[in-house]
Amino acid sequence: MAPSSTQQKQRDVKWADGLRGIASVLVVTAHICRSLAPYLLTPTLSENGPSLLFQRPFLRDMVMGRASIAIFGVLAGYVNALGPIKRTRVGNIDAALSGIAKSAFRRTGRFVIPAMVATTSSWLLCQFGAYRLAKQVKSNWIRDTSPSPSASFASAFTDLFTALITTWTSGANRYDRIQWTLTYLLRGSMLVYLSMFATAYVRPRFRMLFYGLLYCFYWRCGDALIGINVFWGLILAELTLDPDVQAWAADRELLCSAVSTIPIVLGLFFISYPEDKPEWARWSRGLIKFGQIIFPGGSEFARFYPGFGINVLTIGILFNGPAKKLLAHPALCWMGKMSFAVYLLHAPLIRTLLTWMLFGASSRPPSKGKDDKGHDLPPDWLPVASRWVCAFAIPLFYAMLYRIAAYWTTHVDPWCGRVTNWIEEATFRDEARAEKPILGS
Protein backbone atom coordinates (compact mmCIF):
# COMPACT_ATOMS: atom_id res chain seq x y z
CA MET A 1 0.00 0.00 0.00
CA ALA A 2 1.39 3.42 -0.91
CA PRO A 3 2.09 5.76 2.00
CA SER A 4 -0.34 8.58 2.62
CA SER A 5 0.71 12.17 2.01
CA THR A 6 0.93 12.73 5.77
CA GLN A 7 3.23 9.75 6.19
CA GLN A 8 5.33 10.95 3.25
CA LYS A 9 5.71 14.43 4.79
CA GLN A 10 6.70 12.94 8.15
CA ARG A 11 9.33 10.78 6.47
CA ASP A 12 10.60 13.77 4.47
CA VAL A 13 11.48 15.68 7.67
CA LYS A 14 12.54 12.70 9.76
CA TRP A 15 15.86 12.68 7.92
CA ALA A 16 16.80 15.63 10.12
CA ASP A 17 16.48 13.45 13.25
CA GLY A 18 18.63 10.77 11.66
CA LEU A 19 21.29 13.28 10.62
CA ARG A 20 21.30 14.70 14.15
CA GLY A 21 21.82 11.19 15.51
CA ILE A 22 24.83 10.67 13.25
CA ALA A 23 26.23 14.05 14.32
CA SER A 24 26.03 13.08 18.00
CA VAL A 25 27.96 9.88 17.35
CA LEU A 26 30.61 11.77 15.37
CA VAL A 27 31.13 14.22 18.25
CA VAL A 28 31.85 11.35 20.63
CA THR A 29 34.08 9.56 18.12
CA ALA A 30 36.02 12.76 17.42
CA HIS A 31 36.76 13.33 21.11
CA ILE A 32 37.80 9.72 21.64
CA CYS A 33 40.16 10.02 18.66
CA ARG A 34 41.57 13.28 20.01
CA SER A 35 42.19 11.45 23.26
CA LEU A 36 43.78 8.28 21.89
CA ALA A 37 44.82 8.97 18.28
CA PRO A 38 45.39 12.73 17.73
CA TYR A 39 47.53 11.93 14.68
CA LEU A 40 44.28 11.27 12.80
CA LEU A 41 43.75 15.04 12.67
CA THR A 42 46.50 15.25 10.05
CA PRO A 43 46.04 13.87 6.50
CA THR A 44 49.26 11.82 6.62
CA LEU A 45 51.76 10.61 9.21
CA SER A 46 54.38 13.02 7.82
CA GLU A 47 54.72 15.54 5.02
CA ASN A 48 54.10 13.71 1.72
CA GLY A 49 54.32 10.49 3.72
CA PRO A 50 51.96 7.51 4.03
CA SER A 51 48.47 7.87 5.46
CA LEU A 52 46.41 5.59 7.64
CA LEU A 53 42.95 4.39 6.63
CA PHE A 54 41.07 7.00 8.69
CA GLN A 55 43.37 9.82 7.56
CA ARG A 56 42.10 9.54 4.00
CA PRO A 57 39.28 11.59 2.43
CA PHE A 58 35.71 10.49 3.19
CA LEU A 59 36.78 7.92 5.79
CA ARG A 60 38.25 10.66 7.98
CA ASP A 61 34.76 12.20 8.19
CA MET A 62 34.04 9.61 10.89
CA VAL A 63 36.67 11.12 13.20
CA MET A 64 36.06 14.81 12.43
CA GLY A 65 33.92 16.55 15.03
CA ARG A 66 33.58 20.06 13.64
CA ALA A 67 31.12 19.00 10.97
CA SER A 68 28.76 17.94 13.77
CA ILE A 69 28.54 21.52 15.05
CA ALA A 70 27.68 22.65 11.53
CA ILE A 71 24.96 19.98 11.38
CA PHE A 72 23.47 21.22 14.66
CA GLY A 73 23.49 24.77 13.29
CA VAL A 74 21.78 23.83 10.02
CA LEU A 75 19.16 21.75 11.82
CA ALA A 76 18.53 24.57 14.32
CA GLY A 77 17.49 26.72 11.38
CA TYR A 78 15.66 23.95 9.54
CA VAL A 79 13.59 22.39 12.34
CA ASN A 80 12.73 25.62 14.17
CA ALA A 81 11.57 27.27 10.94
CA LEU A 82 9.24 24.56 9.61
CA GLY A 83 6.25 25.40 11.83
CA PRO A 84 6.27 29.20 11.43
CA ILE A 85 6.96 29.05 7.70
CA LYS A 86 4.12 26.58 7.19
CA ARG A 87 1.70 28.92 8.95
CA THR A 88 2.85 32.05 7.15
CA ARG A 89 2.44 30.29 3.80
CA VAL A 90 -1.25 29.65 4.53
CA GLY A 91 -1.76 33.20 5.81
CA ASN A 92 -1.98 32.36 9.51
CA ILE A 93 0.48 35.10 10.45
CA ASP A 94 -0.82 35.76 13.98
CA ALA A 95 -0.47 32.11 14.95
CA ALA A 96 3.05 32.05 13.49
CA LEU A 97 4.14 35.14 15.44
CA SER A 98 2.63 33.81 18.65
CA GLY A 99 4.38 30.50 18.16
CA ILE A 100 7.73 32.20 17.49
CA ALA A 101 7.49 34.18 20.74
CA LYS A 102 6.65 31.10 22.81
CA SER A 103 9.20 28.88 21.10
CA ALA A 104 12.00 31.39 21.70
CA PHE A 105 11.18 31.39 25.41
CA ARG A 106 10.92 27.60 25.67
CA ARG A 107 14.03 27.04 23.58
CA THR A 108 16.08 29.08 26.05
CA GLY A 109 14.81 27.15 29.06
CA ARG A 110 15.23 23.75 27.49
CA PHE A 111 18.72 24.65 26.36
CA VAL A 112 20.03 26.31 29.49
CA ILE A 113 18.53 24.18 32.27
CA PRO A 114 19.83 20.78 31.03
CA ALA A 115 23.27 22.33 30.51
CA MET A 116 23.20 23.62 34.10
CA VAL A 117 22.32 20.14 35.36
CA ALA A 118 25.17 18.61 33.34
CA THR A 119 27.66 21.21 34.58
CA THR A 120 26.59 20.67 38.20
CA SER A 121 26.99 16.91 37.76
CA SER A 122 30.50 17.36 36.36
CA TRP A 123 31.30 19.76 39.21
CA LEU A 124 30.29 17.12 41.75
CA LEU A 125 32.43 14.51 40.01
CA CYS A 126 35.37 16.90 40.07
CA GLN A 127 35.03 17.84 43.75
CA PHE A 128 34.82 14.18 44.80
CA GLY A 129 37.99 13.30 42.87
CA ALA A 130 36.45 11.38 39.95
CA TYR A 131 38.85 13.11 37.52
CA ARG A 132 41.99 12.30 39.54
CA LEU A 133 43.04 9.45 37.25
CA ALA A 134 42.27 11.53 34.15
CA LYS A 135 44.89 14.08 35.26
CA GLN A 136 47.61 11.39 35.07
CA VAL A 137 46.97 9.63 31.76
CA LYS A 138 48.91 9.77 28.51
CA SER A 139 46.28 11.79 26.65
CA ASN A 140 46.57 15.53 26.21
CA TRP A 141 42.85 16.00 25.52
CA ILE A 142 41.73 14.06 28.59
CA ARG A 143 44.24 15.79 30.88
CA ASP A 144 43.55 19.27 29.51
CA THR A 145 39.77 18.95 29.88
CA SER A 146 39.88 17.43 33.39
CA PRO A 147 39.54 20.12 36.07
CA SER A 148 41.12 19.90 39.50
CA PRO A 149 39.03 20.13 42.70
CA SER A 150 38.57 23.59 44.16
CA ALA A 151 40.83 24.78 46.95
CA SER A 152 38.06 25.12 49.55
CA PHE A 153 34.39 24.46 50.18
CA ALA A 154 33.46 28.09 49.55
CA SER A 155 35.57 28.41 46.41
CA ALA A 156 33.94 25.24 45.01
CA PHE A 157 30.55 26.95 44.94
CA THR A 158 32.09 30.13 43.55
CA ASP A 159 33.70 28.10 40.76
CA LEU A 160 30.38 26.39 40.00
CA PHE A 161 28.50 29.69 39.82
CA THR A 162 31.19 31.14 37.56
CA ALA A 163 31.03 28.15 35.21
CA LEU A 164 27.22 28.34 35.01
CA ILE A 165 27.43 32.00 33.99
CA THR A 166 30.46 32.00 31.68
CA THR A 167 29.08 29.07 29.67
CA TRP A 168 26.64 31.56 28.15
CA THR A 169 28.70 34.76 28.27
CA SER A 170 32.04 33.59 26.87
CA GLY A 171 31.69 29.85 26.25
CA ALA A 172 34.13 29.06 29.07
CA ASN A 173 33.21 26.17 31.38
CA ARG A 174 36.06 24.58 33.31
CA TYR A 175 33.93 21.57 34.27
CA ASP A 176 32.84 20.75 30.71
CA ARG A 177 34.80 22.62 28.08
CA ILE A 178 32.83 21.24 25.15
CA GLN A 179 29.85 23.34 26.26
CA TRP A 180 31.51 26.30 24.55
CA THR A 181 29.32 25.53 21.51
CA LEU A 182 26.03 25.92 23.38
CA THR A 183 26.10 29.70 23.56
CA TYR A 184 26.63 29.87 19.78
CA LEU A 185 23.85 27.37 19.07
CA LEU A 186 21.47 29.30 21.33
CA ARG A 187 22.39 32.55 19.59
CA GLY A 188 21.79 30.80 16.29
CA SER A 189 18.32 29.74 17.42
CA MET A 190 17.50 33.30 18.46
CA LEU A 191 18.76 34.51 15.08
CA VAL A 192 16.33 32.09 13.43
CA TYR A 193 13.38 33.36 15.48
CA LEU A 194 14.32 37.00 14.88
CA SER A 195 14.62 36.46 11.14
CA MET A 196 11.27 34.65 10.93
CA PHE A 197 9.63 37.37 13.01
CA ALA A 198 11.03 40.11 10.75
CA THR A 199 9.93 38.34 7.55
CA ALA A 200 6.59 36.89 8.66
CA TYR A 201 4.63 39.17 6.31
CA VAL A 202 7.03 38.80 3.40
CA ARG A 203 5.95 36.65 0.45
CA PRO A 204 7.72 33.24 0.40
CA ARG A 205 9.89 33.79 -2.69
CA PHE A 206 11.15 37.16 -1.41
CA ARG A 207 11.65 35.70 2.07
CA MET A 208 13.89 33.03 0.59
CA LEU A 209 15.76 35.78 -1.26
CA PHE A 210 16.30 37.66 2.00
CA TYR A 211 17.60 34.50 3.67
CA GLY A 212 19.98 34.01 0.76
CA LEU A 213 21.27 37.57 1.11
CA LEU A 214 21.78 37.08 4.85
CA TYR A 215 23.63 33.84 4.10
CA CYS A 216 25.95 35.79 1.80
CA PHE A 217 26.37 38.47 4.46
CA TYR A 218 27.49 35.96 7.11
CA TRP A 219 29.67 34.22 4.54
CA ARG A 220 31.42 37.51 3.83
CA CYS A 221 31.75 38.15 7.57
CA GLY A 222 33.46 34.77 7.96
CA ASP A 223 30.86 33.37 10.38
CA ALA A 224 31.23 29.73 9.35
CA LEU A 225 30.29 28.42 12.79
CA ILE A 226 26.67 29.57 13.08
CA GLY A 227 25.69 32.38 10.69
CA ILE A 228 25.85 30.59 7.34
CA ASN A 229 24.52 27.35 8.83
CA VAL A 230 21.32 28.64 10.43
CA PHE A 231 20.37 30.61 7.32
CA TRP A 232 21.11 27.58 5.19
CA GLY A 233 18.68 25.70 7.43
CA LEU A 234 16.06 28.41 6.82
CA ILE A 235 16.56 28.09 3.06
CA LEU A 236 16.16 24.30 3.30
CA ALA A 237 12.93 24.76 5.28
CA GLU A 238 11.54 27.10 2.60
CA LEU A 239 12.44 24.60 -0.14
CA THR A 240 10.83 21.76 1.84
CA LEU A 241 7.53 23.65 2.14
CA ASP A 242 7.48 25.20 -1.32
CA PRO A 243 4.79 23.28 -3.26
CA ASP A 244 6.21 24.21 -6.66
CA VAL A 245 9.71 22.99 -5.77
CA GLN A 246 8.39 19.77 -4.27
CA ALA A 247 6.08 19.11 -7.22
CA TRP A 248 8.96 19.68 -9.66
CA ALA A 249 11.19 17.28 -7.68
CA ALA A 250 8.44 14.66 -7.40
CA ASP A 251 7.94 14.65 -11.19
CA ARG A 252 11.67 14.05 -11.67
CA GLU A 253 12.37 11.77 -8.73
CA LEU A 254 14.91 9.52 -10.46
CA LEU A 255 16.74 12.44 -12.04
CA CYS A 256 16.87 14.33 -8.74
CA SER A 257 18.15 11.28 -6.89
CA ALA A 258 20.90 10.80 -9.46
CA VAL A 259 21.98 14.43 -9.74
CA SER A 260 21.78 15.10 -5.98
CA THR A 261 24.38 12.38 -5.43
CA ILE A 262 26.97 14.85 -6.71
CA PRO A 263 26.55 17.43 -3.90
CA ILE A 264 26.38 14.61 -1.35
CA VAL A 265 29.76 13.28 -2.47
CA LEU A 266 31.25 16.77 -2.75
CA GLY A 267 29.96 17.70 0.69
CA LEU A 268 31.54 14.61 2.25
CA PHE A 269 34.81 15.47 0.51
CA PHE A 270 34.81 19.07 1.77
CA ILE A 271 34.14 17.86 5.31
CA SER A 272 37.34 15.80 5.07
CA TYR A 273 39.51 18.93 5.25
CA PRO A 274 42.15 18.23 7.95
CA GLU A 275 42.20 20.28 11.14
CA ASP A 276 45.99 20.03 11.35
CA LYS A 277 48.76 20.09 8.72
CA PRO A 278 46.53 20.23 5.62
CA GLU A 279 49.62 21.05 3.55
CA TRP A 280 51.01 17.55 4.13
CA ALA A 281 48.83 15.79 1.52
CA ARG A 282 48.23 16.51 -2.14
CA TRP A 283 44.43 16.31 -1.93
CA SER A 284 44.23 18.71 1.03
CA ARG A 285 46.64 21.14 -0.66
CA GLY A 286 44.10 21.24 -3.48
CA LEU A 287 41.42 22.19 -0.97
CA ILE A 288 43.65 24.96 0.37
CA LYS A 289 43.90 26.46 -3.14
CA PHE A 290 40.15 26.12 -3.69
CA GLY A 291 39.44 27.71 -0.29
CA GLN A 292 41.65 30.68 -1.14
CA ILE A 293 39.34 31.32 -4.09
CA ILE A 294 35.90 30.95 -2.51
CA PHE A 295 36.35 31.83 1.19
CA PRO A 296 36.77 35.37 2.57
CA GLY A 297 40.32 36.51 3.23
CA GLY A 298 41.67 35.51 6.63
CA SER A 299 39.15 32.70 7.08
CA GLU A 300 39.98 29.63 9.14
CA PHE A 301 39.60 26.88 6.56
CA ALA A 302 39.30 24.19 9.24
CA ARG A 303 36.08 25.94 10.35
CA PHE A 304 34.77 26.98 6.94
CA TYR A 305 35.11 23.66 5.15
CA PRO A 306 32.97 21.63 7.62
CA GLY A 307 30.20 24.24 7.43
CA PHE A 308 30.40 24.59 3.67
CA GLY A 309 30.56 20.81 3.28
CA ILE A 310 27.44 20.29 5.41
CA ASN A 311 25.61 22.97 3.39
CA VAL A 312 26.44 21.16 0.14
CA LEU A 313 25.66 17.77 1.67
CA THR A 314 22.22 18.76 3.02
CA ILE A 315 21.00 20.29 -0.24
CA GLY A 316 21.85 16.96 -1.86
CA ILE A 317 20.00 15.03 0.85
CA LEU A 318 16.92 17.26 0.47
CA PHE A 319 16.43 16.11 -3.13
CA ASN A 320 17.61 12.53 -2.72
CA GLY A 321 14.82 10.15 -1.77
CA PRO A 322 17.00 7.13 -0.91
CA ALA A 323 19.25 9.28 1.31
CA LYS A 324 16.26 10.69 3.20
CA LYS A 325 14.79 7.22 3.59
CA LEU A 326 18.09 5.93 4.96
CA LEU A 327 18.40 8.81 7.43
CA ALA A 328 14.79 8.27 8.52
CA HIS A 329 15.64 4.77 9.78
CA PRO A 330 14.17 4.25 13.28
CA ALA A 331 17.59 3.49 14.80
CA LEU A 332 19.06 6.78 13.54
CA CYS A 333 15.95 8.71 14.62
CA TRP A 334 16.24 7.17 18.10
CA MET A 335 19.87 8.27 18.24
CA GLY A 336 18.72 11.73 17.16
CA LYS A 337 16.39 11.93 20.15
CA MET A 338 19.35 11.10 22.40
CA SER A 339 21.65 13.64 20.73
CA PHE A 340 21.46 16.50 23.25
CA ALA A 341 21.90 14.15 26.20
CA VAL A 342 24.82 12.43 24.46
CA TYR A 343 26.43 15.79 23.78
CA LEU A 344 26.10 16.92 27.40
CA LEU A 345 27.20 13.63 28.97
CA HIS A 346 29.92 12.17 26.78
CA ALA A 347 32.86 14.33 27.87
CA PRO A 348 32.49 13.72 31.64
CA LEU A 349 31.97 10.03 30.93
CA ILE A 350 35.12 9.92 28.76
CA ARG A 351 37.07 11.42 31.66
CA THR A 352 35.63 8.90 34.11
CA LEU A 353 34.20 5.64 32.77
CA LEU A 354 36.30 5.36 29.62
CA THR A 355 39.45 6.57 31.37
CA TRP A 356 39.00 4.04 34.18
CA MET A 357 38.49 1.23 31.67
CA LEU A 358 41.44 2.18 29.44
CA PHE A 359 44.01 3.34 31.98
CA GLY A 360 42.84 1.89 35.30
CA ALA A 361 44.85 -1.33 34.95
CA SER A 362 48.03 0.40 33.71
CA SER A 363 51.23 0.41 35.72
CA ARG A 364 52.85 3.77 36.35
CA PRO A 365 56.21 3.97 34.51
CA PRO A 366 59.26 4.23 36.77
CA SER A 367 60.76 7.59 37.69
CA LYS A 368 63.04 9.17 35.12
CA GLY A 369 65.72 9.62 37.76
CA LYS A 370 66.73 12.71 39.71
CA ASP A 371 67.23 16.33 38.80
CA ASP A 372 70.27 18.49 39.56
CA LYS A 373 69.08 19.04 43.13
CA GLY A 374 68.59 15.34 43.83
CA HIS A 375 64.78 15.40 43.60
CA ASP A 376 62.95 12.58 41.85
CA LEU A 377 61.74 13.51 38.38
CA PRO A 378 58.02 12.83 37.79
CA PRO A 379 57.29 9.57 35.95
CA ASP A 380 55.73 9.46 32.50
CA TRP A 381 51.97 9.59 32.07
CA LEU A 382 49.92 6.42 32.45
CA PRO A 383 49.65 4.57 29.11
CA VAL A 384 46.61 2.69 27.78
CA ALA A 385 46.56 -0.80 29.31
CA SER A 386 46.61 -2.57 25.92
CA ARG A 387 45.01 -2.63 22.48
CA TRP A 388 42.81 -5.52 23.57
CA VAL A 389 41.48 -3.35 26.38
CA CYS A 390 40.64 -0.63 23.80
CA ALA A 391 38.87 -3.14 21.57
CA PHE A 392 36.68 -4.19 24.48
CA ALA A 393 36.29 -0.92 26.38
CA ILE A 394 35.34 1.48 23.58
CA PRO A 395 32.26 -0.45 22.28
CA LEU A 396 31.21 -1.01 25.90
CA PHE A 397 31.58 2.71 26.54
CA TYR A 398 29.26 3.57 23.62
CA ALA A 399 26.65 1.15 24.94
CA MET A 400 26.87 2.62 28.45
CA LEU A 401 26.82 6.19 27.11
CA TYR A 402 23.59 5.65 25.16
CA ARG A 403 22.02 3.78 28.06
CA ILE A 404 22.74 6.72 30.38
CA ALA A 405 21.60 9.17 27.68
CA ALA A 406 18.31 7.26 27.35
CA TYR A 407 17.78 7.55 31.11
CA TRP A 408 18.56 11.29 30.90
CA THR A 409 16.12 11.75 28.01
CA THR A 410 13.40 9.83 29.88
CA HIS A 411 13.81 11.45 33.30
CA VAL A 412 16.01 14.58 33.32
CA ASP A 413 14.76 16.22 30.10
CA PRO A 414 11.08 16.01 31.14
CA TRP A 415 11.98 17.52 34.52
CA CYS A 416 13.77 20.39 32.75
CA GLY A 417 10.68 20.81 30.56
CA ARG A 418 8.45 21.01 33.64
CA VAL A 419 10.70 23.69 35.13
CA THR A 420 10.50 25.66 31.89
CA ASN A 421 6.71 25.29 31.83
CA TRP A 422 6.50 26.42 35.46
CA ILE A 423 8.50 29.55 34.63
CA GLU A 424 6.27 30.14 31.62
CA GLU A 425 3.09 29.81 33.67
CA ALA A 426 4.48 32.16 36.30
CA THR A 427 5.59 34.86 33.87
CA PHE A 428 3.33 34.75 30.80
CA ARG A 429 0.19 36.80 30.46
CA ASP A 430 -3.06 34.97 31.21
CA GLU A 431 -4.26 35.21 27.62
CA ALA A 432 -0.96 33.82 26.30
CA ARG A 433 -1.07 30.85 28.66
CA ALA A 434 -4.62 30.09 27.59
CA GLU A 435 -3.70 29.83 23.93
CA LYS A 436 -3.10 26.44 22.45
CA PRO A 437 0.62 25.74 21.86
CA ILE A 438 1.64 26.33 18.26
CA LEU A 439 5.22 25.09 18.05
CA GLY A 440 7.29 22.42 19.67
CA SER A 441 10.17 23.53 21.87
Order of alpha helices (4+ residues) and beta strands (2+ residues): alpha-alpha-alpha-alpha-alpha-alpha-alpha-alpha-alpha-alpha-alpha-alpha-alpha-alpha-alpha-alpha-alpha-alpha-alpha-alpha
